[in-house]
Amino acid sequence: MARKIFLFIALVALALLAILVVSALVLKDTDEAVVTQTLEPQPIAAPEKTTLFGTMLAFNSNEGLYGKGEMATLLMEGWSTLRANQMMELYFPNLETAFQENGELADATGFSTNRDVVGAFVWNVIEPSKGTYDWRLTDATMSAAGEAGMAISAVVQPFASWDQTGDPEAYRERCKAIDFGYYDFNAGPVSDWEAYKTFLTSTVERYDGDGEGDMPGLATRVEAWEIGNEYEGSCGGHEDNPMGYGELLKVSYETIKAADPDALVLNAGALEVTGRGEGPEATKEFWETFFEAGFDQYLDVFNFHYNKERAGAEETPEDWIAHLNFFNALMEDSEGTKPLWVTEFGTYSGAPKASVPPGGDPSQARSLTEQSPAFQSSWFFRYAVIGFDNGLERMFVDLEGSDQSGIGASSLYNQGPGKDGEPRAFLSTLQAMGDVLNGFSAVRQIAEGQYVFSVDGREVYALWAGSLPGDLSGVSLARVGLDGAQTMVLGDDLNYSQEEPVLVWAQ
């Protein structure tokens, strides 16, 4: 009897062991299936940061030249000259250090996107000779952006010295800035369209973040492609040639969308349309011709610059509104209104030294009136709200700056002596606006200096003029001022002015 019981127990034990073995095999297969699934290409998600504001030049290619005067001299001879020189060995170590420092500052802004406008997406840099690709600078830029948790808006410069037919010496004579060295001071219409499309397709595929054919270790993506920069200007390669630029945009749009249908395509940032001289009128004529020909059908967003008040703010936002109205009207009369991005924007704070326009005669330098940090914060607040009410979707601000210059002093961090990395006051303002207004679905003006945003089912008021709106009287309100701090206040006790605008909403 005991023997039978023992055999029964043994059989049961064997059965249990068999079940455990089978279960282990099933689990192993399941684990392997899970592992296999995770190895499938996975698109990179967009950074969870405010999309209302972006940085500019956080990953500036010129950073590789800092402290190396000889390297800057070589670049003024052209990228091809610098690339062939043994000093090029110092360029990327310099770049890595600078990108690390700037990346930390860019990440701290909480802004979703950085605009690259110098060398990383220049055809001449990526494909220095036909069919030969060098991704080092572009990869370094994308790696730094990934570390900062930011997407990139890439300015494509479709100039390769081996593709150009113009006179580089004549170009250099009128366009002496170091940025133009990346394409060897030779900018004009594309000659070999098939080569350009191959370059552009390869570049988009490498940085679109779809998990297929991406740069090794890619942790972010290029979400927007700007085709050029200020192309109606004398250094843009398409001055007085809006039809030629339209054809370039058409080819670029179709090529980019074929490689990455989710990418945004933008025009080259448009120059100012108000002010004295021939420049504003020539800019107007360029874009009027462009829109009349219907080339805006090859755009997802219209891109313009507003540097007019960087060397001193105007008394009223009249010119800012004129820019918004001009481009909105052109779109409305053509293919219909599209979102606006202003990709160069700002005004300074402090008491800058005498300012000389880029490439200008030093004898024409003018002293600039002091503008306080509080004024700068208020200016950004008001101009952003007015912009959002007129189709503006995103505003880009330079990352670095100094009180010693009128141009660039709108930047988010003070880089003056003893203040490296110190955030300017208006950064808190923009961060607060991004936190409160990000993802707003509608905005309307209810009176002068009074606007209402619809954000996640609540109404947020932006106020700096006029009497308290009646529906806020006697209401408990959450208030956010220029410093970004949130406090509670009764509506009838709320104070605001042009100098101290506020965001408020009912609690």
Sequence and secondary structure as in RCSB ss.txt:
>XXXX:A:sequence
MARKIFLFIALVALALLAILVVSALVLKDTDEAVVTQTLEPQPIAAPEKTTLFGTMLAFNSNEGLYGKGEMATLL
MEGWSTLRANQMMELYFPNLETAFQENGELADATGFSTNRDVVGAFVWNVIEPSKGTYDWRLTDATMSAAGEAGM
AISAVVQPFASWDQTGDPEAYRERCKAIDFGYYDFNAGPVSDWEAYKTFLTSTVERYDGDGEGDMPGLATRVEAW
EIGNEYEGSCGGHEDNPMGYGELLKVSYETIKAADPDALVLNAGALEVTGRGEGPEATKEFWETFFEAGFDQYLD
VFNFHYNKERAGAEETPEDWIAHLNFFNALMEDSEGTKPLWVTEFGTYSGAPKASVPPGGDPSQARSLTEQSPAF
QSSWFFRYAVIGFDNGLERMFVDLEGSDQSGIGASSLYNQGPGKDGEPRAFLSTLQAMGDVLNGFSAVRQIAEGQ
YVFSVDGREVYALWAGSLPGDLSGVSLARVGLDGAQTMVLGDDLNYSQEEPVLVWAQ
>XXXX:A:secstr
 HHHHHHHHHHHHHHHHHHHHHHHHHHHHHHHHHHHHHTS       SSEEEEEEESTT GGGGGTT HHHHHHH
TT HHHHHTSTTHHHHHHHHHHHHHHHHHHHHHHTEEEEEE SSTTBHHHH SBTTB   HHHHHHHHHHHHTT 
EEEEEEB   TTT  S HHHHHHH   GGGGGGTT     S HHHHHHHHHHHHHHHS SSSS  TT  S EEEE
EEEESTTSTTSS TT HHHHHHHHHHHHHHHHHH TT EEEEEEB  SSSSSHHHHHHHHHHHHHHHTTGGGG S
BEEEEE TTTTS  SSTHHHHHHHHHHHHHHHHTT    EEEEEE    B    B  TT  GGG B    B HHH
HHHHHHHHHHHHHTTTEEEEEEESEE TT STTTT SEE STT TTEE HHHHHHHHHHHHHTT  EEEEEETTE
EEEEETTEEEEEESSSS  GGGTT EEEEE TT  EEEEEGGG    SSS EEEEE 
